[in-house]
Amino acid sequence: MIARRTLLLAGTSCALSFAAHAAQAKMVFNRGTASDPDSLDPHVSGGNSAAALIYDLYLGLMTVDGKGEIVPGAAESHTVSTDGLTYTFKLRPNLTWSDGSPLTAEDFVYSARRVQDPETLARYAQWFWSIKNAEAVHSKTAAAETMGVKAVDARTVQFTLSSPSPVFLETLASFQALPVPRKVVEKFGRAWTDPANIVTNGAYTLKERVPQTRITLVKNPKFYDAANVKIEEVNYFPTENLGTVLNRFRAKELDIALNFPPDQIDFIRQNLAKELHIAPSLGIYYFVINNTKPPFTDIRVRKALSMVIDRDGMVQKLFNTGVTPAYSFVPPAVPGYTASKASIAGQPQAARVAEAKKLLAEAGFSPANPLKFKLTFNTLEEDRKMAVALAAMWRALGVEAELVNVEFRDLQRQVRTGNYDVARYAYFAPFADAGAFLNLLRTGDISNVSKFANAEFDKLMNEANTTADQPKRVAAMQAAEKILMESYAVIPIYHYAGRRLVHQYVKGWTDNVRNVNLSRYIAVERPL
C-alpha cells in the first residue's frame, strides 16, 4: 500500500511537472486594462483600453514598433509626391485575413470610406480630413467614390490630399485607419466583432470575450510576421478597482498593470521599484461641460467652476504619480509645441476663489439661488476621489454638485448623446501632434461632446490643418488653444503620465509617450 501511495505521489508530481512545462511552452501574456471596451470595431471604438486590444487585432498601412515609433505595417514601402499631396503605399506580398482570404488594396479603400460614412459613427473621422473630399463625404455633400483614396492595383493604395499634412503618416498608424473585412462587416452588421464572426489581419485574433471579466486573443498563424511573434495567447482583464489591480499584479495573476491606486505610490516605490514604470504621456484628464445647456452657456459659470479648482494641490495630494497640473489642453509631452495656458495659471488660489464667487454672483447665483448640477463619473476609485474633491471645492462657492456614479460604458453613452451637465473625461492621442487634441473641439465634430463653437477657433484650426509649414501650424494651433482656454469650454485637470507595473520577466516592454506596447513585440519568461 505504501508502494502504491509512493507511485501515486510520483505520478502526481510528474503530472504537475508536465503541466508546468506545458504552460511554459505556451507563452501567455496576462494584461490588465482599465475597463471593458465598448467595441472592438476600430472605426467605432475609442479610449486607451480599447486601443491596446485593437492594435493587437489589426494592422494598418503604418504601425508602431517595439519602441512606439512609427514604422511600415501592412505596407512594405511608400512614396510621397514632391508637392506632398499624393501618398502611394505598396502592400507586402501575400497578405491575408485571419480566415485565409486575400487582403488587398481594396480593403483599405473600403475602410477609409467607411470611417467617413456618417452612419458608421466613427469618433475620429476628422483625423483624415486632409484626404481630398473626406470631409465632404462625412457631411454627405459628396459621394464616397469622390474621396481621394483608390486601389491602383491589388497591392497599391494611393491617397490624394487636398492640402499637405505633416502628420498624415502618424494618422495612418492610428486605430481608426485600420482595415476591416468588408464581407464580414456587411454580413453580420454590428455583431461582426463577436468571437464567432470576427476576422482580423493583425498578430492576433479574438478567441473569447466574457463581458467585464476577460478578453482572450490567440496568435494569428496567417499574420505575415507570425514567425517572430512569441506570445501565443493574450488575456486582457478589465478591472476598474485599482486595489484589485495591484493585488492581482502582486499575486502575478497580471503580468502588467496599466494603473494602480495613487495612494499606494510610496509602498510601490519601496517594494516594487523595479516593476514601476512612470513616463510622460499623450493624455489629458479633464471634465467636459455641456456648453449648450443653461446655465453652462454663460462663460462666467464655466470660468468660475474651472478657476476655483486647486489643480496643483490635488495632483500633489491625490495623484503624486508623475502627472502634471493642466492649465492647457495640449500636454507638454507633445514634441515641438509649447501649449497656451489659461490666464488663471499662476494666480493665487485665494484670489481665484474670490473672483469665482464674484462671477457666479454676476451670473445670478447666490445662497438663496445656488447653482445646482449633476457631476457624472465612472466606477473607478481614482475618479471617485476626483469627483469628491471637485464637489468640495465647488461647495465653497455655494455650488451644489450632485455626484452621479455610472459604469464606463454608460458614461461614454451619456456624454456622446449630450445627456449630461458636467462629466469626467479623458483622451489619449494616438499620434504626437497638438492637432490630435485641438481638432476634438472644432464646431460640429462628432468628438466635440462639449459642443464648443467658436468661429475664430475653427478658422485657426483650418489654417493649421491645411499648411505644411510647421512654424505656421504651431502658431495657429497656439492661438486656437488660447481661445479654447479663455472660453473655459472644458475643465483640464491634469496631464497624464503613463504609470505601469511591469514584472521583470516581461521582456521587450518599452516606455513611450504613445503608451502603445503591442503584444507581438513582447516575450514572457516566467520562472518555474
C-alpha positions in Angstrom: 0.0 0.0 0.0 2.9 2.3 0.8 4.4 1.4 -2.6 1.1 2.3 -4.3 1.0 5.6 -2.5 4.6 6.4 -3.4 3.8 5.6 -7.0 0.7 7.8 -6.9 2.7 10.7 -5.4 5.3 10.3 -8.0 2.7 10.2 -10.8 1.1 13.4 -9.4 4.5 15.1 -9.3 5.2 14.1 -12.9 1.8 15.4 -14.0 2.4 18.8 -12.2 5.8 18.9 -13.7 4.4 18.2 -17.2 1.7 20.8 -16.7 4.3 23.4 -15.7 6.4 22.7 -18.7 3.4 22.8 -21.0 2.4 26.2 -19.5 6.0 27.3 -20.0 5.9 26.0 -23.6 2.8 28.0 -24.3 3.7 31.6 -23.8 0.8 33.5 -22.3 0.6 37.3 -21.6 -1.9 38.5 -19.0 -2.6 42.2 -19.4 -4.6 44.4 -17.0 -6.8 47.0 -18.6 -8.9 49.8 -17.0 -12.3 49.0 -18.5 -14.2 46.7 -20.8 -14.0 48.2 -24.3 -17.4 49.4 -25.7 -16.5 47.9 -29.1 -13.7 46.0 -30.9 -14.6 47.7 -34.1 -11.6 50.0 -34.8 -13.7 52.6 -36.6 -16.2 52.9 -33.8 -14.3 52.3 -30.6 -12.4 54.8 -28.5 -10.3 55.1 -25.4 -7.0 53.8 -24.3 -8.3 50.4 -23.1 -9.8 49.6 -26.4 -6.8 50.8 -28.4 -4.3 48.4 -26.9 -6.6 45.4 -27.8 -7.3 46.7 -31.3 -3.7 47.2 -32.2 -3.2 43.5 -31.3 -6.0 42.5 -33.6 -5.4 44.7 -36.7 -2.5 46.0 -38.7 -2.7 49.3 -40.7 -0.6 50.6 -43.5 1.6 52.1 -40.9 2.1 50.8 -37.3 4.4 51.3 -34.3 7.5 49.2 -33.5 8.5 47.9 -30.1 9.7 51.4 -29.0 6.5 53.1 -30.0 7.9 54.7 -33.2 6.0 54.9 -36.5 7.1 52.2 -39.0 5.6 50.5 -42.0 2.9 48.0 -41.3 0.8 46.2 -43.9 2.7 48.4 -46.4 6.3 47.4 -47.1 7.0 50.9 -48.5 5.5 54.2 -49.5 6.4 57.3 -51.6 5.3 60.9 -51.4 4.9 63.3 -54.3 7.1 66.4 -54.4 4.0 68.6 -53.7 3.2 66.5 -50.6 -0.3 65.7 -51.9 0.0 62.1 -53.1 0.9 59.1 -50.9 1.4 55.8 -52.6 1.7 52.6 -50.5 2.9 49.2 -51.7 1.4 46.3 -49.7 3.5 43.4 -48.5 3.1 40.4 -50.8 0.6 37.6 -50.0 -1.2 39.4 -47.1 -4.3 37.6 -45.9 -7.1 38.0 -43.3 -7.2 35.5 -40.4 -9.7 33.4 -42.3 -7.2 33.0 -45.2 -8.9 35.3 -47.7 -6.6 37.7 -49.5 -6.1 41.2 -48.1 -5.9 43.7 -50.9 -5.7 47.4 -51.6 -9.5 47.5 -51.9 -9.8 46.6 -48.3 -8.0 49.8 -47.3 -10.1 51.8 -49.7 -13.3 50.4 -48.3 -12.2 51.0 -44.7 -11.1 54.6 -45.4 -14.5 55.3 -46.9 -16.3 53.6 -44.0 -14.7 55.9 -41.5 -16.1 58.9 -43.3 -19.6 57.4 -43.7 -21.6 59.2 -41.1 -23.6 56.0 -40.5 -20.5 54.4 -39.1 -20.4 57.0 -36.2 -16.6 57.0 -36.3 -15.4 59.1 -33.4 -12.3 60.5 -35.0 -13.2 60.8 -38.7 -11.7 64.3 -38.6 -8.2 62.9 -38.3 -8.4 62.1 -42.0 -10.0 65.2 -43.4 -6.7 66.2 -45.1 -7.7 63.5 -47.7 -9.4 65.1 -50.7 -13.2 65.2 -50.2 -13.1 63.2 -47.0 -14.9 65.9 -45.0 -17.5 66.4 -47.8 -18.2 62.6 -47.7 -18.6 62.8 -44.0 -21.1 65.6 -44.3 -22.9 63.8 -47.1 -22.2 66.6 -49.6 -20.1 64.3 -51.8 -20.2 60.6 -52.8 -17.8 58.2 -51.2 -16.3 57.4 -54.6 -15.0 61.0 -54.9 -12.8 60.6 -51.8 -9.1 60.8 -52.5 -8.3 57.1 -52.0 -8.0 54.4 -54.6 -6.6 51.0 -55.4 -4.1 51.4 -58.2 -3.8 47.6 -58.2 -4.2 44.7 -55.8 -1.1 45.7 -53.8 -1.1 49.5 -54.3 -3.1 52.0 -52.3 -3.0 55.7 -53.2 -4.2 58.7 -51.2 -4.7 62.2 -52.6 -4.7 65.0 -50.1 -6.4 68.4 -50.5 -3.5 70.0 -48.7 -0.2 68.8 -47.4 -0.4 67.1 -44.0 2.8 66.8 -41.9 1.1 64.2 -39.7 -0.6 62.0 -42.3 1.7 59.0 -41.7 1.0 59.4 -38.0 -2.7 59.3 -38.6 -2.4 56.2 -40.7 -0.8 54.4 -37.7 -3.8 55.2 -35.6 -6.5 52.7 -34.8 -9.2 54.4 -36.9 -7.0 53.8 -40.0 -7.0 50.1 -39.5 -8.6 47.9 -42.2 -11.8 45.9 -41.6 -13.2 42.9 -43.6 -16.0 44.2 -45.8 -17.7 40.9 -46.4 -17.8 40.1 -42.6 -19.0 43.6 -41.7 -21.8 43.6 -44.2 -22.9 40.1 -43.3 -23.1 40.5 -39.6 -23.5 44.2 -39.0 -22.7 45.4 -35.5 -22.2 41.7 -34.5 -19.2 41.3 -36.8 -16.7 41.6 -33.9 -18.3 38.8 -31.9 -15.8 35.9 -31.4 -17.7 33.6 -33.7 -17.7 36.2 -36.5 -14.6 38.3 -36.3 -11.9 38.3 -38.9 -8.7 40.2 -38.3 -5.3 40.9 -40.0 -3.1 41.6 -37.0 -0.8 39.4 -35.0 -3.8 38.0 -33.0 -7.4 37.1 -33.4 -10.3 37.0 -30.9 -10.9 33.7 -29.2 -13.3 34.6 -26.3 -14.9 37.6 -24.7 -16.5 37.4 -21.3 -18.0 40.8 -20.5 -16.4 42.7 -17.6 -14.2 39.6 -17.0 -11.7 38.6 -19.7 -10.9 39.0 -23.4 -8.7 36.3 -24.8 -6.7 36.7 -28.0 -4.7 33.9 -29.7 -1.9 34.1 -32.2 -2.9 34.5 -35.8 -1.0 32.0 -37.9 -1.9 33.9 -41.0 -0.1 37.1 -39.8 2.7 38.0 -42.2 5.3 38.1 -39.4 3.9 35.2 -37.2 7.3 33.6 -37.0 8.6 36.4 -34.9 5.5 36.6 -32.6 6.4 34.8 -29.3 3.2 35.3 -27.3 0.7 32.7 -28.2 -2.2 33.9 -26.0 -3.0 37.3 -24.7 -5.6 37.7 -21.9 -6.9 41.2 -21.2 -8.6 41.6 -17.8 -10.8 44.7 -17.4 -10.7 45.8 -13.8 -11.9 49.2 -12.6 -11.0 48.6 -8.9 -7.3 49.7 -8.7 -6.8 48.0 -5.4 -7.8 44.7 -7.1 -5.4 45.5 -9.9 -2.5 45.9 -7.5 -3.3 42.8 -5.6 -3.6 40.7 -8.8 -0.3 42.1 -10.1 1.5 41.2 -6.8 0.0 37.7 -7.0 1.3 37.5 -10.6 -2.1 37.0 -12.0 -1.4 40.0 -14.1 2.0 40.4 -15.9 1.4 44.1 -16.4 -1.0 46.6 -14.9 -1.9 49.9 -16.6 -2.7 51.7 -13.4 -2.6 51.4 -9.6 -4.0 53.3 -6.6 -2.2 56.6 -6.4 -2.2 56.5 -2.6 -0.1 53.3 -2.9 2.8 55.0 -4.7 5.1 55.2 -1.7 4.5 51.4 -1.0 5.2 50.7 -4.6 8.4 52.7 -4.8 9.6 50.9 -1.7 8.6 47.4 -2.6 8.1 47.3 -6.4 10.7 49.8 -7.6 12.0 47.7 -10.4 8.4 47.0 -11.6 7.3 50.6 -11.6 7.3 52.5 -14.9 6.3 56.2 -15.0 6.8 58.1 -18.2 5.3 61.2 -20.0 2.1 60.5 -21.9 0.0 62.0 -24.7 -3.1 62.1 -22.5 -5.3 64.5 -20.6 -7.7 64.0 -17.7 -10.5 66.6 -17.9 -14.1 67.3 -17.3 -16.4 68.2 -20.2 -19.1 70.8 -19.7 -22.3 70.8 -21.7 -21.8 74.2 -23.4 -25.3 74.2 -24.9 -27.2 73.6 -21.6 -28.1 76.6 -19.4 -26.5 77.8 -17.2 -23.3 76.5 -18.8 -24.0 78.7 -21.8 -22.8 81.5 -19.6 -18.9 81.8 -19.7 -18.9 83.2 -16.2 -20.3 80.0 -14.8 -17.8 77.9 -16.8 -14.9 80.1 -15.7 -15.9 80.1 -12.1 -16.1 76.3 -12.0 -12.7 75.9 -13.6 -10.7 78.6 -11.8 -11.6 77.6 -8.3 -10.0 74.1 -8.8 -6.7 73.7 -6.9 -5.0 71.5 -9.5 -1.6 71.8 -8.0 -2.8 70.8 -4.6 -4.9 67.8 -5.9 -2.0 66.5 -8.0 0.4 66.7 -5.1 -2.0 65.1 -2.5 -4.1 62.7 -4.6 -2.1 61.8 -7.7 1.6 62.1 -6.9 2.5 59.7 -9.6 4.1 61.8 -12.3 1.0 63.6 -13.6 1.2 67.4 -14.0 -1.5 70.1 -13.4 -3.2 71.0 -16.6 -3.8 74.7 -17.4 -3.7 73.9 -21.1 -5.4 71.3 -23.2 -2.4 70.1 -25.1 0.1 68.1 -22.9 3.7 69.0 -22.5 4.7 65.6 -23.9 3.8 66.8 -27.5 7.1 67.4 -29.2 7.8 70.8 -30.9 4.9 72.6 -29.3 4.5 74.9 -26.3 1.0 74.9 -25.0 -1.1 78.1 -24.5 -2.1 78.2 -20.8 -5.2 79.7 -19.3 -4.7 83.1 -17.7 -5.6 81.7 -14.3 -2.3 79.8 -14.3 -0.1 81.2 -11.6 -2.8 83.2 -9.8 -3.0 82.7 -6.1 -5.7 80.3 -5.0 -7.4 82.7 -2.7 -7.7 85.3 -5.5 -9.2 82.7 -7.8 -11.8 81.8 -5.2 -12.8 85.4 -4.7 -13.1 86.0 -8.4 -15.1 82.8 -8.9 -17.6 83.9 -6.3 -18.0 87.3 -8.0 -18.6 85.7 -11.4 -21.3 83.4 -10.0 -23.0 86.3 -8.4 -22.9 88.3 -11.6 -24.5 85.2 -13.3 -27.4 85.4 -10.9 -26.4 82.7 -8.3 -26.5 83.2 -4.6 -27.1 81.3 -1.3 -30.8 81.8 -2.0 -30.4 80.6 -5.6 -27.4 78.2 -5.6 -26.0 76.7 -8.8 -27.0 73.0 -8.9 -26.0 70.4 -11.4 -25.0 66.7 -11.8 -21.4 65.7 -11.9 -21.1 62.3 -13.6 -18.1 60.0 -13.3 -17.4 56.3 -13.9 -16.7 53.5 -11.5 -13.0 53.9 -10.7 -11.7 54.8 -7.3 -9.4 57.4 -8.7 -12.3 59.1 -10.5 -14.5 59.0 -7.3 -11.8 60.8 -5.3 -11.5 63.4 -8.0 -15.3 64.0 -8.1 -15.5 64.3 -4.3 -12.6 66.7 -4.3 -14.2 68.9 -7.0 -17.6 68.9 -5.3 -15.9 70.1 -2.1 -14.1 72.9 -3.9 -17.3 74.0 -5.6 -19.2 73.8 -2.4 -17.0 76.6 -1.1 -18.7 78.8 -3.8 -22.1 77.7 -2.7 -22.4 75.3 -5.6 -24.3 72.0 -5.1 -22.8 69.3 -7.4 -24.7 66.0 -7.2 -22.3 63.1 -7.7 -23.6 60.5 -10.2 -21.6 57.3 -10.5 -22.1 55.2 -13.6 -20.4 52.4 -15.4 -17.8 53.4 -18.0 -20.0 52.5 -21.0 -22.9 54.5 -19.6 -20.6 57.5 -19.1 -19.5 57.3 -22.7 -23.1 57.0 -23.9 -24.4 59.9 -21.9 -21.6 62.2 -22.9 -21.9 61.3 -26.6 -25.6 61.9 -26.6 -25.3 65.2 -24.7 -27.3 63.8 -21.7 -25.1 65.3 -19.0 -24.2 68.5 -17.2 -20.5 68.1 -16.2 -18.7 64.7 -16.7 -15.4 63.2 -16.2 -13.5 62.5 -19.4 -10.1 61.5 -20.7 -8.3 61.4 -24.0 -5.1 59.8 -25.3 -3.9 60.9 -28.7 -2.7 58.1 -31.0 -0.2 60.5 -32.6 2.2 63.1 -31.3 0.8 66.4 -32.6 -1.2 69.2 -30.9 -3.8 68.9 -33.6 -4.7 65.5 -32.3 -6.1 67.3 -29.2 -7.3 70.6 -30.6 -9.3 69.2 -33.5 -11.5 67.5 -30.9 -13.1 70.9 -30.2 -14.0 72.0 -33.8 -17.6 73.0 -34.4 -19.8 70.2 -35.4 -17.2 67.5 -34.9 -18.6 64.2 -33.6 -15.9 64.1 -30.9 -16.8 67.6 -29.7 -19.0 66.4 -26.9 -18.9 69.7 -25.1 -20.5 71.3 -28.2 -18.0 74.2 -28.0 -18.4 76.5 -31.0 -16.1 79.4 -31.9 -15.6 80.7 -35.5 -12.1 82.1 -34.9 -11.0 78.8 -33.3 -12.3 76.9 -36.3 -10.6 79.3 -38.7 -7.2 78.9 -36.9 -7.5 75.1 -36.8 -8.4 75.0 -40.5 -5.2 77.0 -41.2 -3.2 74.6 -39.1 -4.8 71.6 -40.9 -4.1 72.9 -44.4 -0.4 74.0 -44.2 2.8 72.1 -44.3 4.7 75.0 -42.8 5.3 73.6 -39.3 6.1 77.0 -37.6 2.8 78.4 -39.1 0.9 75.3 -38.0 2.3 75.6 -34.5 1.5 79.4 -34.3 -2.1 78.8 -35.5 -2.7 76.0 -33.0 -1.3 78.0 -30.1 -3.6 80.9 -31.0 -6.5 78.4 -31.2 -5.7 76.8 -27.9 -5.6 80.3 -26.3 -9.1 80.9 -27.4 -10.2 77.5 -26.1 -8.6 78.0 -22.7 -10.1 81.5 -22.3 -13.5 80.2 -23.3 -13.4 77.6 -20.5 -15.3 75.1 -22.7 -13.7 72.2 -20.8 -12.0 71.8 -17.5 -8.5 70.3 -17.8 -7.3 68.8 -14.5 -4.0 67.1 -15.2 -1.8 65.7 -18.0 -1.3 62.0 -17.7 1.9 60.2 -17.1 1.9 56.6 -18.1 2.0 54.7 -14.8 2.5 51.0 -15.3 3.6 48.0 -13.3 5.5 45.5 -15.3 7.0 42.3 -14.0 10.7 41.9 -14.7 10.1 38.6 -16.5 8.2 40.6 -19.2 10.8 41.2 -21.9 10.5 43.9 -24.7 8.4 46.4 -22.8 9.4 50.0 -23.6 8.0 53.1 -22.1 7.0 55.6 -24.8 4.8 58.8 -25.0 2.1 56.9 -27.0 1.8 54.3 -24.3 1.5 51.7 -27.0 3.1 48.3 -26.4 2.0 45.7 -28.9 1.9 42.1 -27.6 3.7 41.0 -30.8 6.9 42.5 -29.6 6.7 41.1 -26.0 8.1 37.9 -24.5 7.1 36.5 -21.1 9.7 34.4 -19.4 8.1 33.4 -16.1 10.3 31.5 -13.7 9.1 28.0 -13.0 
